[in-house]
Amino acid sequence: MSESIQTLLGGQWRDASGPRYQTQYPHDGSPVASLHAATAADVDEAVQAAERARKLPSWAGLKRHERAAILYRIAEGIRSRAEDLAQLQRLDNGKPVGETRMLVASAAGTFQFFAAACETWEDELTPPRGDYLTMSVHEPLGVVGAITPWNSPIASEAQKIAPALAAGCAIVVKPAEITPRMAIELARIAHQAGLPDGILSIVPGKGSIAGDALVRHPLIKRIAFTGGTEVGRGIARLAADKLMPVSLELGGKSPTIVCADADLEHAVMGVLFGIFSSSGESCIAGSRAFVHESVYQAFRERLLEGVRALRVGDPSLSSTQMGPLVSRSHRDTIERFVELGRSEGGVLLTGGARPAGPAYEHGSYYLPTVFEGLSNQARMCQEEIFGPVLALIPWRDEADLIAQCNDSVYGLASGIWTRDYKAAWRIGRALETGTVWINTYKLFSISTPFGGVKQSGVGREKGRRGILEYCAQKSFYWGLNEAPLPWAR
């Protein structure tokens, strides 16, 4: 029996006005939550309420350390409910509970970081070039919107909500239709932490309805989006008409490079983690592994041994490494890509099927899959699969390697496994990606900016300057001259 839930909309806990729908647990297809989808009218109500609330002394009148205090309390509120939130996210998208616990901890850390950044944030005096004093200040943009994905909801939502609030904005969040629970629970925690009514609203439902209304709304001054490249392009076009800034974290087809001198144990473990954790449902998944031909066979053997030992199963168990895919329809997409790989001449080394047995029959499970024999030009190596599918590609020449890695419309992340720090620096600087991991993979710090290049997106999240993404900069000139300006004499 699913739980009926409401959302925080314009300062009130209530049902949205659209049709009721259910979310499902990917492990067995059972219903999890029942709620109403938001309509364009609900979005307008949320935005109008946010516009009123952001101007009130209860928000606009707060000093930075007072806003920071609310963010600190949100961080503590997340920590006080850590296990409950981890279990709810497990039900939302089927991630193993060990992973959802880390995501919840990450969300708490995000609010803590931006609380600290908020209260220590300094505007600047700029060097004057005349008989005057100059300074630059940053002011909140106003009401901003966030559209978040289903693969890591609580972490993605925290990375947008926390800096927006730190900047002094009000924010309306449109979570993924199938994973609305984390955004709603974050709103509950923020409300309990003393965030004024109307400053944060959650509008669940379809992107084509609630998301579109949010992007188009004339009072929305910025959109932060994480999701697919095609949707991101559409948002960018709408934003251009409004001359509205955006940050777009989009798709990826990330290369990982294993050099001849790599520590193979570290490299194998890192490649396994980079592609198969989160069941490959990650924009930064290391889905193209370029392995130097001198170690290719040894790496291949160890990798396949590791893949076959991965524990695929019930996400409620702490021992599980790979849970189900988010839905059966998404699994159908993965299966079509695997068939495409076969048709392009790829050799299937392992996986390529649903796991057998009664434990898997009701869930959207798929085995970790490895191909070899594909060229980098194959569609399997060019298109984002967003699932547990890895292509192994041998390399010999460094210049050709870099050309192949960069031969992609995407540029989100990359990994390098080598003992040679000079080679790591040289290759890393040549790769056209927003993040380079060296002898590690898929590690994140809220203090370090994140984003992509090319069709992986624009803008950056995280880092101290993440607050400034939600601000407008204003310059002041203070005249110090004793005599009047001479022009009118």
C-alpha positions as CSV (number, residue, x, y, z in Angstrom):
1,M,0.0,0.0,0.0
2,S,1.5,3.3,-1.0
3,E,1.7,6.3,1.3
4,S,-0.3,9.4,0.3
5,I,1.9,12.5,0.5
6,Q,1.5,16.2,0.0
7,T,3.9,18.8,-1.1
8,L,5.1,22.3,0.2
9,L,3.6,24.8,-2.2
10,G,3.6,28.5,-1.6
11,G,4.1,28.1,2.1
12,Q,1.3,25.5,2.6
13,W,1.4,21.7,2.8
14,R,-1.2,20.6,0.4
15,D,-2.0,18.5,-2.7
16,A,-1.0,19.9,-6.0
17,S,-4.0,20.3,-8.4
18,G,-3.0,17.9,-11.1
19,P,-3.9,14.2,-11.5
20,R,-2.9,11.8,-8.8
21,Y,-0.1,9.3,-9.7
22,Q,2.0,6.7,-7.9
23,T,5.7,6.0,-7.7
24,Q,7.1,2.5,-7.6
25,Y,10.0,0.7,-5.9
26,P,12.3,-0.6,-8.7
27,H,13.2,-3.7,-6.7
28,D,9.7,-5.3,-7.1
29,G,7.4,-2.8,-8.7
30,S,5.4,-2.2,-5.6
31,P,3.8,1.2,-5.1
32,V,5.7,3.6,-2.8
33,A,4.0,7.0,-2.8
34,S,0.8,8.5,-4.1
35,L,0.7,12.2,-4.8
36,H,-0.8,14.8,-7.1
37,A,1.2,16.3,-10.0
38,A,1.7,20.0,-10.2
39,T,0.0,22.0,-12.9
40,A,1.1,25.3,-14.5
41,A,-1.3,27.1,-12.2
42,D,0.5,25.5,-9.2
43,V,3.8,26.6,-10.5
44,D,2.5,30.1,-10.9
45,E,1.2,30.1,-7.3
46,A,4.5,28.9,-6.0
47,V,6.5,31.5,-7.9
48,Q,4.2,34.3,-7.0
49,A,4.4,33.3,-3.3
50,A,8.2,33.1,-3.6
51,E,8.3,36.6,-5.1
52,R,6.3,38.0,-2.2
53,A,8.2,36.1,0.5
54,R,11.7,37.0,-0.7
55,K,10.9,40.7,-0.3
56,L,9.7,40.4,3.3
57,P,11.9,41.4,6.2
58,S,11.7,37.8,7.5
59,W,14.0,36.9,4.5
60,A,15.3,40.0,2.8
61,G,16.1,41.5,6.2
62,L,18.3,38.7,7.4
63,K,22.0,39.2,7.6
64,R,24.2,36.6,6.0
65,H,25.1,34.9,9.3
66,E,21.3,34.7,10.1
67,R,20.7,33.0,6.7
68,A,23.6,30.7,7.5
69,A,22.1,29.7,10.8
70,I,19.0,28.3,9.0
71,L,21.3,26.4,6.6
72,Y,23.2,24.9,9.5
73,R,19.9,23.8,11.1
74,I,18.9,22.2,7.8
75,A,22.1,20.3,7.8
76,E,21.5,19.0,11.3
77,G,17.9,18.2,10.4
78,I,19.1,16.0,7.6
79,R,21.6,14.2,9.9
80,S,18.9,13.7,12.5
81,R,16.9,11.8,10.0
82,A,19.8,10.2,8.1
83,E,18.7,6.6,8.1
84,D,15.0,7.4,7.4
85,L,16.0,9.5,4.4
86,A,18.4,6.9,3.1
87,Q,15.6,4.3,3.2
88,L,13.2,6.6,1.5
89,Q,15.6,7.3,-1.3
90,R,16.2,3.6,-1.7
91,L,12.5,3.2,-2.2
92,D,12.4,6.1,-4.6
93,N,14.9,4.9,-7.2
94,G,16.2,1.5,-6.1
95,K,19.8,2.5,-5.2
96,P,21.5,0.2,-2.7
97,V,21.1,1.6,0.8
98,G,24.9,1.8,1.3
99,E,24.9,4.4,-1.5
100,T,21.8,6.3,-0.4
101,R,23.4,6.7,3.1
102,M,26.4,8.4,1.4
103,L,24.1,10.6,-0.6
104,V,22.2,11.7,2.5
105,A,25.5,12.5,4.2
106,S,26.6,14.5,1.1
107,A,23.4,16.5,1.2
108,A,24.0,17.4,4.9
109,G,27.6,18.4,4.1
110,T,26.4,20.6,1.2
111,F,24.1,22.7,3.5
112,Q,26.9,22.9,6.1
113,F,29.4,24.0,3.5
114,F,27.2,26.7,2.0
115,A,26.2,27.9,5.5
116,A,29.9,28.4,6.2
117,A,30.5,30.1,2.9
118,C,27.5,32.3,3.4
119,E,28.6,33.7,6.7
120,T,32.2,34.2,5.7
121,W,31.4,35.5,2.2
122,E,33.0,38.9,1.5
123,D,32.3,41.6,-1.1
124,E,35.3,43.4,-2.3
125,L,36.9,46.8,-2.6
126,T,38.3,47.1,-6.1
127,P,41.5,49.1,-6.9
128,P,40.5,52.7,-7.7
129,R,41.9,54.4,-10.8
130,G,41.1,57.9,-9.8
131,D,39.9,60.2,-7.0
132,Y,37.2,57.7,-5.9
133,L,36.6,54.5,-4.0
134,T,35.2,51.5,-5.8
135,M,33.5,48.4,-4.6
136,S,31.6,45.4,-5.8
137,V,28.6,43.8,-4.1
138,H,26.5,40.8,-4.9
139,E,22.7,40.8,-4.5
140,P,20.2,37.8,-4.9
141,L,18.8,37.4,-8.3
142,G,15.3,36.9,-6.9
143,V,13.2,33.8,-7.5
144,V,15.1,30.9,-9.1
145,G,14.1,27.5,-10.3
146,A,15.7,24.1,-10.1
147,I,14.9,20.9,-12.1
148,T,16.5,17.8,-10.7
149,P,17.0,14.2,-11.9
150,W,16.0,10.8,-10.6
151,N,19.4,9.2,-10.2
152,S,20.7,11.0,-7.1
153,P,17.8,13.2,-6.0
154,I,18.8,14.4,-2.5
155,A,22.4,15.3,-3.4
156,S,21.4,17.1,-6.6
157,E,18.6,19.0,-4.9
158,A,20.9,20.0,-2.0
159,Q,23.5,21.3,-4.5
160,K,20.9,23.7,-5.9
161,I,18.8,24.6,-2.9
162,A,21.7,25.4,-0.5
163,P,23.6,28.0,-2.6
164,A,20.3,29.6,-3.7
165,L,19.2,30.1,-0.1
166,A,22.7,31.2,0.9
167,A,22.6,33.9,-1.8
168,G,19.2,35.1,-0.4
169,C,17.1,33.9,-3.3
170,A,13.7,32.1,-3.1
171,I,13.6,28.8,-5.0
172,V,11.0,26.5,-6.6
173,V,12.1,23.0,-7.2
174,K,10.7,20.6,-9.9
175,P,12.0,17.1,-8.9
176,A,11.9,14.2,-11.3
177,E,8.4,12.9,-11.7
178,I,9.3,9.4,-10.5
179,T,11.5,10.4,-7.5
180,P,9.7,13.4,-5.8
181,R,10.2,12.2,-2.2
182,M,13.6,13.6,-1.4
183,A,12.8,17.2,-2.5
184,I,9.6,17.1,-0.4
185,E,11.4,15.8,2.6
186,L,14.1,18.5,2.2
187,A,11.4,21.1,2.1
188,R,9.9,19.6,5.3
189,I,13.3,19.8,7.1
190,A,13.9,23.4,5.8
191,H,10.4,24.4,7.0
192,Q,11.1,23.0,10.4
193,A,14.5,24.7,10.5
194,G,12.8,28.1,10.3
195,L,12.9,28.9,6.6
196,P,10.1,31.5,6.0
197,D,6.9,30.4,4.3
198,G,7.1,30.7,0.5
199,I,10.9,30.7,0.2
200,L,11.0,27.1,-0.9
201,S,8.3,25.2,-2.9
202,I,8.3,21.8,-4.5
203,V,6.3,21.2,-7.7
204,P,6.3,17.5,-8.5
205,G,5.1,16.1,-11.8
206,K,5.9,16.1,-15.5
207,G,8.7,18.1,-16.9
208,S,6.6,18.9,-19.9
209,I,4.1,20.6,-17.7
210,A,5.6,21.8,-14.4
211,G,9.2,22.1,-15.6
212,D,8.1,24.0,-18.8
213,A,6.0,26.4,-16.7
214,L,8.8,27.0,-14.3
215,V,11.4,27.8,-17.1
216,R,8.9,30.1,-18.9
217,H,7.7,32.0,-15.9
218,P,8.6,35.7,-16.2
219,L,9.5,36.0,-12.5
220,I,12.0,33.1,-12.6
221,K,15.5,34.7,-12.9
222,R,17.7,31.6,-13.2
223,I,17.3,27.9,-13.9
224,A,19.6,25.1,-12.5
225,F,19.1,21.9,-14.4
226,T,20.5,18.4,-14.2
227,G,19.4,15.9,-16.7
228,G,19.5,14.9,-20.4
229,T,21.1,16.9,-23.1
230,E,18.1,17.3,-25.3
231,V,16.0,18.7,-22.5
232,G,18.9,21.0,-21.5
233,R,19.0,22.4,-25.1
234,G,15.3,23.2,-24.9
235,I,15.8,25.0,-21.5
236,A,18.7,26.9,-23.0
237,R,16.5,28.1,-25.9
238,L,13.8,29.3,-23.6
239,A,16.4,31.0,-21.3
240,A,17.9,32.8,-24.3
241,D,14.5,34.4,-25.1
242,K,14.4,35.6,-21.5
243,L,18.1,36.5,-21.3
244,M,18.1,34.4,-18.2
245,P,21.3,32.7,-16.8
246,V,21.3,28.9,-16.5
247,S,23.5,26.1,-15.3
248,L,23.0,22.9,-17.2
249,E,24.6,19.6,-16.1
250,L,23.9,17.3,-18.9
251,G,25.0,13.9,-20.3
252,G,28.4,12.3,-20.5
253,K,30.3,9.5,-22.2
254,S,33.3,9.6,-19.9
255,P,36.6,8.0,-20.8
256,T,38.9,6.2,-18.3
257,I,42.5,5.7,-19.3
258,V,44.7,2.9,-18.1
259,C,48.3,3.5,-18.8
260,A,51.1,0.9,-19.2
261,D,52.5,1.7,-15.8
262,A,49.2,1.7,-13.9
263,D,48.7,-0.2,-10.7
264,L,46.3,-2.7,-12.2
265,E,44.5,-3.6,-8.9
266,H,43.7,0.1,-8.3
267,A,42.7,0.6,-12.0
268,V,40.4,-2.4,-12.1
269,M,38.7,-1.4,-8.8
270,G,38.4,2.1,-10.0
271,V,36.9,1.2,-13.4
272,L,34.4,-1.2,-11.8
273,F,33.3,1.6,-9.4
274,G,33.2,4.2,-12.1
275,I,30.8,2.4,-14.4
276,F,28.9,-0.1,-12.3
277,S,28.2,1.7,-9.0
278,S,24.7,3.3,-9.2
279,S,24.0,0.6,-11.8
280,G,25.7,2.9,-14.3
281,E,22.9,5.4,-14.0
282,S,25.3,8.3,-13.6
283,C,26.2,11.2,-15.9
284,I,29.9,10.7,-15.0
285,A,29.9,6.9,-15.4
286,G,33.3,5.8,-16.9
287,S,31.7,4.0,-19.8
288,R,34.7,4.0,-22.2
289,A,37.8,2.3,-20.8
290,F,40.9,2.9,-22.9
291,V,43.6,0.3,-21.8
292,H,47.2,0.3,-23.0
293,E,47.8,-2.7,-25.3
294,S,50.7,-3.8,-23.2
295,V,48.5,-4.5,-20.1
296,Y,45.2,-5.0,-22.0
297,Q,44.9,-8.8,-21.5
298,A,45.9,-8.7,-17.8
299,F,43.5,-5.8,-17.2
300,R,40.7,-7.5,-19.1
301,E,41.2,-10.8,-17.1
302,R,41.1,-9.0,-13.8
303,L,38.2,-6.8,-14.8
304,L,36.0,-9.7,-15.9
305,E,36.8,-11.5,-12.7
306,G,35.7,-8.4,-10.7
307,V,32.5,-7.9,-12.8
308,R,31.4,-11.5,-12.2
309,A,31.9,-11.1,-8.5
310,L,29.7,-8.0,-8.1
311,R,26.8,-8.5,-5.8
312,V,23.6,-7.6,-7.7
313,G,20.4,-7.7,-5.7
314,D,18.1,-6.3,-3.1
315,P,18.9,-2.7,-2.4
316,S,17.8,-2.9,1.2
317,L,20.9,-5.1,2.0
318,S,24.1,-3.3,2.9
319,S,26.1,-5.9,1.1
320,T,24.5,-5.1,-2.3
321,Q,26.7,-3.3,-4.8
322,M,24.2,-3.0,-7.7
323,G,20.5,-2.6,-7.3
324,P,17.9,-2.5,-10.0
325,L,17.6,0.0,-12.8
326,V,15.2,2.8,-12.1
327,S,12.3,1.3,-14.2
328,R,11.5,-1.4,-16.6
329,S,11.2,1.1,-19.5
330,H,14.7,2.2,-18.8
331,R,15.9,-1.4,-18.7
332,D,14.3,-1.8,-22.2
333,T,16.5,1.1,-23.3
334,I,19.6,-0.5,-22.0
335,E,18.7,-3.8,-23.7
336,R,18.3,-2.0,-27.0
337,F,21.8,-0.5,-26.6
338,V,23.3,-3.9,-25.9
339,E,21.7,-5.3,-29.1
340,L,23.1,-2.3,-31.0
341,G,26.5,-3.1,-29.6
342,R,26.2,-6.7,-31.0
343,S,25.0,-5.4,-34.4
344,E,28.0,-3.1,-34.6
345,G,30.4,-6.0,-34.2
346,G,31.0,-5.8,-30.5
347,V,32.1,-8.9,-28.6
348,L,30.0,-9.4,-25.5
349,L,32.4,-10.5,-22.7
350,T,30.0,-10.7,-19.8
351,G,26.5,-9.7,-18.9
352,G,24.1,-8.6,-21.6
353,A,21.1,-10.1,-19.9
354,R,18.7,-9.9,-17.0
355,P,19.7,-11.9,-13.9
356,A,17.8,-15.1,-13.4
357,G,16.0,-16.3,-10.4
358,P,12.9,-15.4,-8.3
359,A,14.7,-12.6,-6.4
360,Y,14.9,-10.6,-9.7
361,E,11.7,-11.5,-11.5
362,H,9.6,-8.5,-10.3
363,G,12.3,-5.9,-10.4
364,S,14.1,-4.0,-13.2
365,Y,17.4,-5.7,-12.9
366,Y,20.2,-6.0,-15.4
367,L,23.6,-7.6,-15.2
368,P,26.9,-5.6,-15.4
369,T,27.9,-5.8,-19.1
370,V,31.3,-5.5,-20.8
371,F,32.0,-5.3,-24.6
372,E,35.2,-5.3,-26.6
373,G,35.9,-5.1,-30.3
374,L,34.1,-1.8,-30.8
375,S,35.7,1.2,-32.4
376,N,35.4,4.5,-30.6
377,Q,33.2,5.7,-33.6
378,A,30.5,3.0,-32.8
379,R,27.2,4.4,-31.6
380,M,27.7,2.3,-28.4
381,C,30.9,4.4,-27.7
382,Q,29.4,7.7,-28.7
383,E,25.9,7.8,-27.2
384,E,25.1,8.0,-23.5
385,I,23.6,4.7,-22.3
386,F,23.1,5.6,-18.7
387,G,23.3,2.0,-17.6
388,P,25.8,-0.7,-16.6
389,V,27.5,-1.1,-19.9
390,L,31.3,-0.7,-20.5
391,A,33.3,-0.7,-23.7
392,L,37.0,-1.8,-23.6
393,I,39.2,-0.2,-26.2
394,P,43.0,-0.9,-26.4
395,W,45.4,2.0,-27.2
396,R,49.0,2.4,-28.2
397,D,49.9,6.0,-29.1
398,E,49.2,8.8,-26.7
399,A,48.3,11.4,-29.3
400,D,45.8,9.0,-30.9
401,L,44.4,8.1,-27.4
402,I,43.7,11.8,-26.6
403,A,42.1,12.3,-30.0
404,Q,39.8,9.3,-29.4
405,C,38.9,10.4,-25.9
406,N,38.0,13.9,-27.1
407,D,36.1,12.5,-30.1
408,S,32.8,12.9,-28.4
409,V,30.1,15.5,-28.2
410,Y,30.3,15.2,-24.4
411,G,32.9,16.5,-22.0
412,L,31.8,15.9,-18.5
413,A,34.5,13.7,-16.8
414,S,37.5,11.5,-17.3
415,G,39.9,9.2,-15.4
416,I,43.6,8.4,-15.7
417,W,45.4,5.5,-14.1
418,T,49.2,6.0,-14.1
419,R,52.2,6.2,-11.7
420,D,53.7,9.0,-13.9
421,Y,52.6,12.3,-12.5
422,K,54.0,14.1,-15.6
423,A,51.9,11.9,-17.9
424,A,48.9,12.4,-15.7
425,W,49.2,16.2,-15.9
426,R,50.0,16.2,-19.6
427,I,47.0,13.9,-20.5
428,G,44.7,15.5,-18.0
429,R,45.3,19.0,-19.5
430,A,44.7,17.6,-23.0
431,L,41.3,16.0,-22.2
432,E,38.3,18.1,-23.0
433,T,36.3,17.4,-19.8
434,G,35.2,19.4,-16.8
435,T,36.6,17.0,-14.3
436,V,39.7,14.7,-14.4
437,W,40.3,12.0,-11.8
438,I,43.8,10.7,-11.4
439,N,44.2,7.3,-9.8
440,T,40.7,7.5,-8.4
441,Y,37.2,8.0,-9.8
442,K,33.8,9.3,-9.0
443,L,34.9,11.1,-5.8
444,F,33.3,14.5,-5.1
445,S,33.9,17.4,-2.8
446,I,31.3,20.2,-2.3
447,S,34.2,22.6,-2.1
448,T,35.3,21.8,-5.7
449,P,33.4,23.2,-8.7
450,F,31.7,20.7,-11.0
451,G,30.3,20.9,-14.5
452,G,31.0,20.0,-18.1
453,V,32.0,21.3,-21.5
454,K,30.7,20.8,-25.0
455,Q,27.3,19.1,-24.8
456,S,27.8,18.1,-21.2
457,G,26.6,21.5,-20.2
458,V,27.4,25.0,-19.1
459,G,28.0,26.6,-15.8
460,R,29.3,25.2,-12.6
461,E,27.9,24.0,-9.3
462,K,29.6,23.6,-5.9
463,G,32.6,25.6,-4.5
464,R,32.4,28.9,-2.7
465,R,31.7,30.7,-5.9
466,G,28.6,28.6,-6.3
467,I,26.7,31.2,-4.3
468,L,27.6,33.8,-6.9
469,E,25.7,31.9,-9.6
470,Y,22.6,33.0,-7.8
471,C,23.6,36.7,-7.5
472,A,23.7,39.8,-9.6
473,Q,26.8,41.9,-9.3
474,K,26.6,45.6,-8.6
475,S,29.4,48.1,-8.6
476,F,29.6,51.3,-6.5
477,Y,31.7,54.4,-7.0
478,W,32.3,56.8,-4.1
479,G,33.5,60.2,-5.2
480,L,36.4,61.5,-3.0
481,N,37.2,64.6,-5.0
482,E,37.1,67.9,-3.2
483,A,36.4,69.9,-6.3
484,P,33.3,69.5,-8.5
485,L,33.6,67.4,-11.7
486,P,35.3,69.7,-14.2
487,W,33.4,69.0,-17.3
488,A,30.6,71.5,-16.8
489,R,32.9,74.5,-16.1
